[in-house]
Amino acid sequence: MENIRRSWTLSALALCASLATQVASASEPLKSPALDANDAQRIAIDGAIDDAAWANAAEIELQYENSPGDNIPASVRTVAKVLYTDEALYIGFVADDPKPEQIRAYLRDRDALYEDDFIGLQLDTFDDQRRAYEFFINPVGAQADGVRENDADNGDNAWDGLWTSAARITDRGYEAEMRIPFATLRFDGGAGPRRWGLRLMRIRPRDYLYVYFNEPRERGAACDLCAMRKIEGFADVRRGRNLEIAPTLTVRHTQTRDTRAGRREWRSDDGTEIEPGLDVAWAPTPNLTFNGTLNPDFSQVESDNAQLDLSSNFALFFPEKRPFFLEGADYFNTPLDVIYTRQIADPDIGARVTGRSGRQAYGVVAARDATTQLLIPGPLGSSIRQLDRSANVLLVRYRYDLDAHTSLGAVATYRGGDGSGGDYRNALAGVDARWQNGGHTLTAQWLRSDSRYPAGFRDGDATPAGNALDAQYGYSDSRWDIALGHTRIAPGFSADLGFIGRVGYRKTLLAAGRSWYGREGAKINRVFAYADWDITHASDGRLLERELEGRVELAGPLQSTARLSGLRRARFWDGRLFDEAWLSLYGEATPLPGAIVSLTLRAGDQLDLLASRVGRVEEWQPTLSLDIGRGTHFEMSYTEQRLDRDGGTAYRATILDARFAWQFDPRQRLRLSVQGTDIQRDRDIYAAPVAARNRDLAAQALYAYRLNPRTGLYLGYSHGGYSDDGQRTLTDRSRSVFLKLGYAWQP
């Protein structure tokens, strides 16, 4: 017995020593070898790790499985090789797979590979755990890149760097190579070696989504970038001239017709428009970037997803998709959404400056907008309106990091323009603070706005002013997610360059979530339970909403998610409180490689806003995402919602959103989309006049040939129409064709 105890003791000591050695080695900085230019020229970026120069590279193994396992040894071997020259960083990957025939990889448009096998890195070039560049590639060479902030859920996939890569599938898995020019990156200047944060990662979707890293990561960590391993080297690297000039030429021809007036012929009111444009990007120092745009055209931007929301009186939020505003968008984030660049609807000219200096980060955007689009907020609803005039726009954001945990910020926005009917202006300024330590995060923001609107443009005071205050506390670790928050916004507050749809209220929120993880090999690998309670009062003390919401979520095989949610609330509308309650069930799975299906079911009591009466609502929403062959992708979502009350069906609404993409090769893509809505109402059970039917249908086709993110050709066609109440047929009212040429020149 004594021998057995001694054996156990020695084994335990050996295990502890092994773990200590792994932890110590994982905390030591990596050293990246340097190559001279001649050796670098012998590395062909072809996806094959067979060039002699790779023999001198630093090797890093991705030995930790972070999902579904919790920092257990990786089930497959992945090795990264790192080298650099004075011009570029070279990274090669060898990703073994016991069943290479199961590798999931498709020809994709840029930044669309996240359902595939893929591999890559995050690089914190300032080593401040605030933001990191991302570079990914799938096994057939599709690229993705972006910027990731410290908050793991907040990223900017619209950032497009100029870098080269290649990959190939082998009989033992796949291999990939990347060449990332230092001219693409921003980092501290000066001579001598540098110390950056480096995270290597591999995603391997099978029955479960396997995620491998070169370092252990704490589940649910509030500081996602704090665990990044360090890499040292990069002495005397060259950034190049960091100047890019991208002229564009857009040709557009649009035709319309007014079928309501009985006219069937097409009219070309503006004829054929030929519009030159120019984008310029210049980084005179590693910490400062200037961007300018003249007469930008966003025709190649994909259309918004169709949304249906008949239970809300607030304007719908659509994410920004335009590259000029998305690149560097993380510099302008604040706790409240006071900067929403889609409010700059049609800019004629724009300029942006973003930069960092020591502990400081700042961003400025100035633009001349041909359209003044306004979000008119209120305590019970909001709407989008337009002033028939142009406006000058200014956005300013500043942040100062006191230390690794605490930062202070300031924000200011201004928009103003003069024209018939009175002058217009909206000015906003405020300060904010953020503190994060371990799992604890605390944010606070105070804002003041002052506005002037043309007489009669909006109800109430034509010169409103007011304050806004927001304070939030959150705690997050591998098991718990806790949030406490309070927001108070005065009735006269307006953020015309933001997206704050409700004013004149104060709201308090309490929320908590708990996660349970299955043991290794368990079918259910995560269970998550969540509940929140919030209460909202108007500024005069009147109760606007009291809500209790909860959900239970399970993650299991076939990359599946099942979620049961419930909601109960009292809601103020039309002078009194209404009770609403419903249950919803959501399921998603990947039954076959390249096929993702989901279904949402919802039923309960919901308020019909037009009638101010509660009815029984039923809703279902199936979705399908399907990859066919290497380069064909199809996705479709369908939503149907019906509300019954007073012995009849008050309304039946449907939405169809279908999209088809054919990626011929990494440079060529054809995209087709069709969107339609149909809302039918029973006039007999509405006291006020309502439209019996509203329908609309729109289609878009776009062909793109791109040599790089900013050099290419776009050819598109769009067609739209709708039918007013009383018309039996769906009649088209607009159609257009456009051609855009863009070229990025780097002297």
N, C-alpha and C positions, 0 to 999 in steps of 0.2 A: 504493500500500500504506500509506503514511504517513497519507493521508486516511482510509482505512478504520480504521486503529488509533485515530486521533484521534476518529473518530465513535463507535467502540466505547467509548473512554474517557469521552467526554461522556455517552453513554447510561448507562453504569454509574454515573457520578457523579449523574446525574439520578435514577436508580432509588434509589440510596442516600439521596439527599436526600428523596425521596418517602417512603421507608420510615421515615426518621428523623422526618419531620414527623408521620406517622401514629402512631408510638410516643409522641412527645412529646404530641400531642393526646389520645391515649388515657390518658395519665397525669395530665393536668390535671383538677382537679375540675370537675364540671358545675355550672351555676347553675340552680336551679329558680325560675321566676318565680312571684310571688304574685298571687292574684286577690282582689278584695274579694268580699263575700258576694253582692252584686247580680249580679256577673258570673258567679259560680258557679251561681246559680240559673238562669241561662240555658243551662247545660249539661244537656241531657236525656240520661240514661244509657239510650240506646236502640240502641247499636251502630253509630250513624252519626256519623262524624267530620265533621259539617257545621255545628256551632254556631260562632258568630263568636269565642267566647272561645278556641277552640283555635288561632287565628291568633297568639296571644301566647305559646304554649307553647314550651318548650325542645324541640328536635328531636334525637333520637338515632337513628342508623342502626345496625342490626344487620348489620355488614359482614363478620363473620368466620364462616366455616364451620369448626366444630370436629370434625365427624364427618359423613361418612367422611373428608373432607379434614382436613388439619392446619393450621388457621388460614389457609386460603386464602380468597380473596374469595368472599363468599356468591353463590350462583347465582341467587337471587331477592332482590328488594328488600323490606326491612322497615323501617318507620320508627315510632318511639315518640314520643309527645308527652307532656310532663310539666308539670303545674301543681299549685299547692296553694293552699288557703285556710287560715284559722285553725282549721278543723274537719276537713279531709280532704285526702287526696292524690288527684289525678286523673291517670289515665294512659290515653292512647288509642293504639291500634295500627292501622296500615295495612299489611297483609300481602299483597303482590302474589303472584300465581301465574299462570304462563303457561297453565295448564290447570286452571281452577277447578272443572271437573267432576270432577277427580280428588281433590278435597279430602275427607279422611276425617273425618267428624264425626257423632256420634250423641248422642241424648238419653241422659244418663248420671245415675246417682246421684252424689252428691258424692264427690269424690276417686277417681273411676273412669274418668277421661278419658285415661289415659296411653298408650293404644294409638292415639289420634286425633291429628290435627293439633291443636296447642294453642300458646298464647303466654302470656307472663307475666313475672314478675320475682321476684328474691330481694332482700331488703332487710335489711341489717345495721344496725339502729337504734342499736347501741352502738358500732359501728365498732371492734370488737375481734377480728374474724375468728374468733369462737367459734361463733356461731349466727346464723341469718338466717330471717326470715319468707319464706314462699313464697305467691304468688298466681297461679293459672293459670285460663285460660278456653279452651274450644274454640269453633269457629266457629258453633255453634248455641246457645251460652250456658251449657253445663255448667261448673260451678265445681270447683276443687280448691284446697286450701290446706294449709299445714303449717309445720313448723319444721325447718330443715336445720342439722345440726351441721357443724363444721369437717371431720369425716370424711365424705366424699361418700356413703358407703354407710349412713350412720346418720341417719335422719330420723324425724319424728313426724307422720304424715299425719292423726292423730286430732285435732290442734289445729284447731278450727273458729272462724274469726273471723266477725264480722258485717260484711259489705261487700256492695256491690251492683255488678252488672256486666251487660253485654249484648253480644251479637255478632250479626253477620249476614254471610252469604255474598253477594258482589257479582260482577259480571261480570269483575272484574280480580283477584279473590282473596277476602279477607274483612277485616272491620274489627271492632274490639272496644274497649269502654270499661270502665273500672273507677273506682269511687269507694271509697277505703279510709279510713274515719274514723280519726283519730288516737287515738280512744278504744279502738280495737281493738288498738293497738300498745303496746309497752312501750319506753321510751327515757329517756335521762338528762333530769332536770328542769333548771330554770334558764331564764333569759331569754337572748335573743340567738340568732344563727344556729347551726345544727347541721350536723354533717358525718357523713353516713351512707354505708355501702357500698351500691352498686346494681348489680345484674346483670340485664340484660334477655335473654330467651331465646325462641326459637321452635323448635318441633319439627315436622318435616315428613316424615312417613313415606310413602315411595314404594317403589321397588324396593330402595332403601337407606334407612336412617334418617338424615335430614339434620338437623343441629343447628346453629343459628345463635346467635351472641352479639354483644353490643356491645363486646366486649373479646377480645383473644387469651387463650387458656387453654393451659397446658402439659398435655399428656396425662399421666395418671397422677400428677399432682402430689399430694403428701401433704397439703398445705394447700389445700383446694379453695376456701375463701373468701378466701384471701389476695390473689387476683388481681382482686377486685371493684373496679370503678371507683368513685370517690367522687362524691357529689353534695352540694352545700351549699345551705343555705336553711333553711326551716321555723322561722323566728324567731317567737316569741310564739304558737305553736300551742296550741290548747286540747285537753285530754284528756277533758273531760267529767267526770261523776261516777264513772265506772268502777265502777258497781254493777249487778249483775244478780241478780234473784231469780227462780228458775224452779220453781214448784210443779208437782207431778205427781200423777196419780191413776191407780192400776192396779187393775183388776178381773180376777181369775183364777179359773177353775173347773177343777179337775183330778180325773180319775177313774182308778182303777187296779183291777186284778184279778189274782189269783194263780192262774194256770191250772195250776201244778204241784200244787196241792191239789185240783184237779178243779172249781174254782169258775169259772163262766162269766159271772156277773153283774158289772156294773161297780159300784164303790163310790166314793163321794165322802167320803173320810175327813175332810177339813177343810172341806167345803162350799164356798161361794163366798167367796173372800177379797177384801176391799176394803182397799187399802193406800194411804194418802196418802204422798207423799214431798216432799222439798224440796232443791233445790240452790241454793247462794248463791256468787257470785263477786264479790270486792271488791278493787280495787287502790287503796289510799289514797295511794300514791305511784307514780311511773312504774316504780320498781324493786322493788315489793313487791306480791304477789298472795295473797289468802286465798281458799280454796275450801272449802266445807262441803257435806256431803250427809247427809240423814236418810232412812233406809229406802229406799235406791236400788233401782231395778228395772232389770234388764238384759235383759228379754225380747226387746227389739227388736234385740239384737246378733246378727249372723249366726253360724250354727253353724260349728264348727271343720271344717276339711277332714279327711276320713277318712285315716288313716295305717295302713300295714301294715309291721310290722317283726318278723319271726319269727327274725331272726338276732341280736337283741340282748336282753339281760336288763335293760336300763335303761329307766326310765320315759320316755315320749314327751313332747317339749316342744311345747306349743301356745302361740302368741303371744297376748299380751294384746290384747283387742278392746274393753274397756269404757271409754267416754269419760272417766269420772271419773279413772281411773288413768292413761290414756294422755296426757291433756293435761298438759304439763310433765314428761313422763317423762324427757326428756333431762337434767334436773337430777339424776337419781338413778343415772345410769350409772356403773359402776365396771368395772375390768378383769375381775374375776371376777363371776359372776352371783349376787351375794349379795342382790339385791333383785329379786324376781320377784312382781309384785303378784297374780298369779293364785293364789298361796297364801293370799291374803285372799279366801276363797271366797264368803262370804255376809255382808257387812258390814251391821250395823244402823245405824251412824252412822260418819261419817268426816270428817276435816278435813285440809287440805293448805295449807302455806305455802311459797311459792317466791319467791325474790328475788335481787337483785344490789345490791351496794353497792361502787362503785369496782372493785377487783380481786377482790372476793369474790362468790361465788355459793353459795346454800344452798337446801335443801329439807327439809321436815318433813312426814310423814304420820302421823296418829294415827287409829286405828279400833277399833271394837268388832266382832269377828267372831263370828257365831253358830255357825260351824263351825270346828274346829281341824283343818285339813288339813296333813298332814306328808309330806314326801319323805324316805323312809328310805334313806340312801345306804350303799354298801359298795364294796369293791374290785372285785367282779365283777358287781354289779347294784344296782338300786334299785327301790323300789316306793312307791306312794301309799297312805297310810293315814289314818284319821281318829280323833280323840279325841271322845268324846261329851260335848262341853262347849264353852262359848264362851271367847273369849280376847281379851285386850287387845293391841293391836299398835302399835308405834312404829318409824318409819323416820327416820333423820337422815342427811343428806348435806351436806358442806361442801367447797368448793374455793376456793383462793387462787392467783391468778395472779401469780407473781413478776415475770414480764415477758412479752413476746409469745411466748416459746418454752417457758416452764417453768411448771408448775402443781403445787401440792401439794393433797392431798385427805384427807378423813377420812370414815368411814362408821360408823354404829352402828345395830343393829336389836335389837328386843326383842319377844318374844311370851310371854305367860304367862297361866295360868288355873288355878283350883282346882276340884276336884270329887271325886266318889267315886273311889276307886282310887288316890289319891295326887296330889301336885301336879305341875305341869308348868311349865317355863320354858325359854326359849332366848335367850341374850344373845350378841351378836357385836359386835366393834369392830375397827377397823383403820385403817391409813393407806395412802396411795398417792401416786404421783408420775408426772408425764408431761412429757416433753421432746420437742419437735418443732422441727426446723430444716431447711429445704429438704426433701429427700426422706427424711430420717432421723427415725424416731420410736422413742422408748424409753419403756416403761411398766413400773412395778413396784408391787406391792401386798403388804402383810402384814396378816394377820387373825388374831384369836383368838376362839374361841367357848367358851361354858360352858353346859351344859344339864342339865336334870333331867327324867326321864320316869317315868310311873307304873310300878310294879313289874310286870314281865312284858310290858310293851308292846313292847320291842325286845330283841334278843339282846345279850348282853354287859353292860357297865357301865350302870347306870341313871343315872349322873351323868357322862357323857363330857365331855371337854374336849380341845382341840387347836388347833394353829396351821395356817395356810395361807399359802403363799408363791407368788407368780407374778411372773415377769420376762419381758418380751418386747421384742425389737428388730425393727424393720421398716425396709426401705428401698424406696422406690417412685419411679419416674420413668416416662417414656414408653416405656422398653424393659424395665426390670428390676423385678421384685417379689421381694424377699428377706425371709425371716423366720427368726429364731432365738428359741427360747423354752424356758423351763423352769418347770414347775409342781410343787409339792410340797405335799400335803395329808395331815395326820395322821389316823389311824383314828378319833380321837374328835372330829374337827371336824364341826360341824353348822350349816348355814345354813338354818334352818327357814322363813325368809321369802325364800329365794333358790331357785335351781335349780342345785345342785351335786350331781349324782347319783353321783359316784364320790369316795370318800375312801380313805385308807390307801394312797397310791401316790405315786410321783414319775415325771414324764414329761419327756422332752427331745424337741424338734422342730427339724428343719432343713428349710427349704423354699426353693425358688427358681423363678421363672417368667420367661420371656422373650417379648416381643411383637415381631412384625414387621408393618409396615404396608405395604399396597400403594400404588403410585403412583396419582395421580389418574386415574380411569377404569378402574382394575384391577377385575376381577371379584371376586377375593378381596381384601377390604380389610383383613383382620387375621388373623394366625396367632399363636396363643398356645400355648406349651409350658410345662408345669409338672410338678414332681416334689417329693415330700416324703418324708422318712424320720423315723420317730419310734419311740421305745422307752419302754416303761412297766414299772416294777418296783413290786412291793408294798413296803410300809414295811419288811418283814423281808428285802428283797433278792431275793425270788422274781420271776422274769420273768413278767409278765402279758401283754405284747404287744410284738411287734416287727413293724413294718409299713413297706412300701415302696409308694408310690402315685404314679401319673403320669397325665398326660392331654395330649392335643393337641386344640386347638380352632380351628376356622376360621369366619370370618364372611364371608358372600357375598351374592349377589343374593337377591331376595324376602325381605329381612331375615332371612336364614337363618343358622342356627348348626349346625355339625356337630362332635361331640365324641367322641373315642375315649379311653376310660379303662381303666386296669388297676390291679389291687391284688394284692399277695401279703403274707400275714402269718402269723406264728406266734401262737397265741392260747391262753392258759391257761384250762382249764375242767375241772371235775370231777376235779381232782388231776393233770392232765397237759396237755401242749401238743398242739394240733391245728394242722394246716396248712390254710389257706384261700387260694384264688386265684380270681379271676374277671376277665372282660373285660366292658365295657359300651359300648354305642354309643347316642348320643343325637343326634336331629336335630329341628330346629324351623324352620318357614318360614311366610310369609304369602303363600299362592298367590293369594289374592284379597283386595281391600279388605274388612276386617272379619272375615277368617277366619284363625285361627292354629291350626296343627296341629303336633303333636309326637309323637315315638315314642322310647321307651327300650327297649333290648334288653340283657339281661344273662345270662351263662352262666358256670358254673365250679363250683368245689368250695366248699361252705358247710357249716358245722357245724349239725347238728340238735340244739338245746339240750336237748330233752326226752329224747333217746336217747343223747346224748354220742357221736355218730358223725357222720362226714363223708359227705355225699351230693353228688349232682350237681344243681345248682340251675339252673332256667331261669325267666326272668321277662320279661314284656313289659308295657309301660304306654303305651297311646295316650291322647292328650288332644285335645280340640277346644274352641276358643272361637270363637263365631260371632255376628256382628251381622246382624240381618235388619231391613231398613227402617231408620227413624230411631231407634226406641226399643225394639226387642226384642233381647234378648241371651240366648244359650244357651251353657253350657259343661259339659263332661263329662270325667271322667277314669275310666279303667278300669285296674285292676292285677290281673294273674294271676301267681302264683308257684307253681312245682311243684318238689318235691325228691324225687329218686329215690335209693334205696340198698337194698342187700341184696336185690336182685331184685324190688323193688316200689316203689310210690309212697308215700312216707312221709306226705306231706301235699300237698294242693292248696288254695290260698287265693286268694280273689278279693275285690276291693273295687270298688264302683261308687259314684261321687259325681257326681250330676247336678243342675244349677242352672239355673233359668229366671227371667228378669227382664223385666218389661214396664214401661218408663218411659213413662207416658201423656203427661206434660209435665214441666218441670223440678221440679214440686212433688209429683207423684203417682207411686208405684211399687208394683208387685206383684211379689213374689219367692216362688218355689217351690223347694224343695230336697228331694232324696231321697238317702239314704245307706244302703248295705247292705254287709255282709260275710258271707262264707261260708267256713268252714275245715273241710275234711274230712281225717281221718286214718285210716290203716290200722292198726287195733289189733294185728293179727297180727305186725307187725314192730317193735312197741314192747314192751320188757320190763316197763315200769311201766304201770299203768292210765292211759289217756288217753280223752278224749271223742271219739267217732267223728265228731261233727259239732257245730259251733257256728255259729249264724246270728243275725244281728240286722238289723233294718230300721227306719228312722226317716224321717219326712217332716215338713216344716214349710212353712207358708204365712204370708206376712206382707204386709199392705197398709200403706203409709205415705203420709201426706199431711203435708208439712212446709212451713211458711211460711219457716222459717229453721232452722239446725241444731238449735235447742233449743225450737222451738215447732212442735207438730204432733200428729197422731193416729196411733196404731199399733193395728192389729187383727190378731191372729195366732192360728194353730191349729197344734198339733203332735200327732203320733201316732207311737208307738213300740212295738216288740215284739221278742221273740226266741224262739228255740226251744231248749230244753235237749236234751242228748244223749238219743236214743231217740224223740223226737217226730218225726213225719213231716210235720207241717204247721207253718208259721210262724204263731205266735199272738201277737196284739197284747196288750200288758199295760198301756199307759198312753195317755192322751189328755188334752189340755188346750186351753182357749181363753182368750185374754187380750185386754184392751183397755187401752191406756195413752194418757192425755192429758197433754201437757206445754205449758207456756207460759213464755216468757222475758220478764220485765218489766224494763225499764231506766228507772228514774226520772230 
